[in-house]
């Protein structure tokens, strides 16, 4: 099922800023004030994307590497959860943001977060695998997909769809331990034009579920930038 829940924005002046004006610490601070999962669902592998890692995911491509894949682009946040990455994209002046998730409770929190920051974001309730989009629908996909601890290969299922609908780039987090497999699958099976690890990050997972034994676990993750095959055709 695909349900477009519409946009959330109030009548006040938006906080959207050009990436030149938005500083990294300012972005991280705004993301740190977002609401997160009150009762995360283990079957959906719901783990919040923290403000530190989210701000660097989006700010890296704007400032440090100058790919320009967010500002003035149509951006989709796959498996948006409480909306952190989509909010970050909107704050960095994305032309339009589509935030997609299967969980209605997460989308409600995400929409409140967007409204509180006066951001214009479209929310769509759908399984990412059931979107049914054809061709290059968006410029850029950003995502922190399920790592596949509950359903093996879930992160690559997300990546497969993302590379089909993005015209310019896909930014995604994957466990560092799966680096070789992710690159091989993206290039060989998903026909990505390129697959590059932009940086290594630490994903702090707090004790959220009953099966968690430690108070906090620090997971090494890679921030990938994938370029879809369609990008080569459009620029040739």
N, C-alpha and C positions, 0 to 999 in steps of 0.2 A: 504494500500500500504506500502511495505517495500522497502526502498531505501538505499543501503549502499553507503555512501558518501566518504568512504575511510579514510585514515589516514592523519593527518597533523603533519608534523615535518620537520624542515629545516635541513641543513647539519651540523649545529654547534653542539657542545657538549651539551648533554641534562642536564637539571637541576635535573633530578631524583636523589634523595638521599635516603640513608637508613634512616628509621625513627629515629635511634639513633643519626644521624647527624642533621636532620632537627628539629629545635626548634619550639615550638608553635608560638612564636612571629614572627619568620621568615616565617612560613607558612601563618600566618594571614596577614603579610605584602604583600606577593606575591599575595594572593587572593584579597587583597584590590586594586590591580592594574588592575584587570580584567575589561573588558568592560561589561556593563549590557544593559538591554532592553532600546532602545531609545523610543520605542512606545509599551509598554506592551499591551497585548491583554486580556481584562477582561474575555472573554468567556473561555480562557484557564487558568484563575486564575494565570497569570504570575506575580509572586513576586520574586525579586532577593533574593537568599540565601546569606546573608551578610557574610563578611570574618570572623567576630567574631564567629558566630554560625557554619559556615562551618568548620572552622579550629578545633573547639572543637568536632564536630561530628566525624571527621576522626582521630584526634589526641588522643581522649579519648580512642578509642579501641586499639590504638597502644601502648600508654605510660602508662596511668593510670590503665587500667584494663587488659592489656596484653592479649587480645584475639587473636591478630595476624591475623585479618581477611582481611587485606589490603596488607601489604608488601608481595611480591612474590605470589600474588593471582590474579586470573582473576576477575575483578570487573566490574559490570554494573551500570551505573547511569541512573535510570529511570526518564523520564521527565526532562532531563538535563538542559533545559533552556539555559543559556549562559555558561554552562559548569563548574560551580564553584566546585561542588563536585567531578566530574571526574578529574578535574585538581588537586585537593587536593590529590586524590588517586594516581595519577601518580607521584606527587611530593614525596609521601611517598612510592615510589618504588613498586607500584602494577606491577605485571608481564605484565598485559595487561588490558586496559580500553576500555569498550564499552559504548558510550554515546548515549542515544536514546531520540528523541523528535519528536513530530508531526509537529512542526513549522519550516519551512525551514529558516526563518530569524534568529531564535534563534540559529539554528545549524551553520549558517554562522558566527555569533558572537563567538560561542563556538570554532569553528575551528580556528578563528583568535587568540583567547586567547591561545589556545594550541600551535599554531605556534610561537607566540611571546615568549613563555616560553620554546620552543624547546622540546615539549612533544609529545610522540607517542600515539595518541588516535584514535580509530575508531569511526566514527560518522554514525549513522543509523537514517534515517528519517522513522518513523513509529509511529502509535498509540501503546502505550505499550500493550493495550488489544488485538492488532492484530498481535503480534510478531509471534505467532505460534511455538514458541520454545517448544521442547519436552524433558522432563527430566531435569536433572541438567546440565545446559549449562554453568553456571558461578559458581565461588566459593561464591562470595558475591555480594549482591545488596545494593546500597546506594541510598537514594531518599528523596526529599522534595516534596511529592505528593500534588496535589490540595487538599485543606482541605475540599472541598465539599460545599462551600458556594454558588456556581453556580449550581453544580450538586451533589445532596445529595449522599453520599457514595462513592465519587470519590476516596478518599484516600484509602478506603478498597478495591476497585477494583484493584488499583495498588498493594496493599499488597497481594492480592490473587494470582496475577501473579508472583510476586516476590518470594513467598514461594514455587511456583512450579518449578522455574528455578534455584534457588540458592541451592548449596549443603551444605554450611556451615552457612551462616548468612545473615540476612537482617537488615539494619539500616535505620530507617525511623522516620520522624518527624510527630507528630500528636498533635492536640490541647489537652492540659491537661484536659479540660472539658469533653473530650470523652474517658478518660483513661479506665474506666470500660468496656465500649462498645468495645473498640479496643481489650482489652485483651480477653474478652469473645469470640469475633468473631474469633480472631486469633487461639485460642486454640480449640474452639468447631467446628467452621465452616471450618476453613482452615487447621486444623490438625497440627498446629505448635507444635513442641516438647516443646518449652518454649517461653515465652514472658516476657521480663524484661525491665523496665524503668531504663536506665543507669543514666540519669540525667535530671533535669528540666532546661529549657533554656527560654530566653525571645526573641521573634521574633519581631523585630522592623519593622513595616509596614509604610512606608512613604506615604504621600498623592500622589497617583498615578492616581486615576480615579476620574471622575466627582462626583460620588456618595460619595466619601470620604469627611466627614465633618471636621475632625481634621487634623492637620498638620502631626501628627504621632500617631500611635496606637501601644501599646505594648501588644503582645499576649503571654500568657503562653503556652509553648509547651513542650512535652515530647520527649526525644530521646530514641527510643526503639531499643532493640536488640532482634530479633526473630530468633529462630533456627528452620529450616524446619524439617519436619518428615523424609525426605530423609537422613538427617545427621545421625540420629539414626541407620538407616539400614546400611549405609556405614561404620560405625565404630563398628558395633556389630560383 
